[in-house]
Amino acid sequence: MNDYAYQRWLTRLEGIDLEIVRAAIICGVPLLEPGVIERVLHDEAWVCRRENAAAFYKLRGLLLMHE
């Protein structure tokens, strides 16, 4: 992989990571706590501290894509 291709992929992945963080903040999901990401992947919305179904499902979709 050349440097240009590497930079393009890096930029895309950083954008995905940023959207993951934004969605987690909106619905109050503490991503860094143990087991929380697994719960989101298993569609357990009760981990949200603030109810926002759209943000939760966006977060879940991004995590599934990033996996």
N, C-alpha and C positions, 0 to 999 in steps of 0.2 A: 504494500500500500504506500503510495507516495504521500508527501507531506500535505498536499492540497486535499486529498481524499480524507486523510486523518483529521484535518481541521474541520472539514464539513461534518463528519460524523460526530466529532467532539461538540460542535456547536448545536447540532440537533439533539444530542443526548442532554446537554446542559439545559436546553429549552424544555425538554420533557421533565427533567428534575425540578426546574423552577415551577412548572405547572403542578407537579405533585405537591410541592411545598405550599403553593397558593391554595389548592383545594383542601389540604389538611388544615391549614389555618382557618379557612372559612367554616369548616364543620367541626373544628376543635379536636382533631384526632392527634393524640400525642405519638407521633411516628417513632420516636426514639425509645419508647418504653418497650420492654421485652414482650413479644407475642402480639403486639398490636397490628403489625403489617399482616401477619397470618390471619388475624380476625377480619381485617378488611378484605383480604383475598377470599375469605370464606363467606363474604357478604353479611357480616355481622355488624349492622349499623349502630348497635348499641354502644360501640366504642366512641361514637361522636359525643362531644360535650355540648355541641350546638346542633340543632336539627336543621339540616339542609340536604335534602335528598339528591338534588342535582349535583352538588359539590361532592357528596359521598360517592355517587356512581361514576363521576368523572375521575375521582381519586382511584377508585377500584379499577377502572378501565386502564388508567395510566400505569398502575402498578402491575397489572396483568401483562401489559405490553412491554414493560421494562424488565420483567422477570427473566 
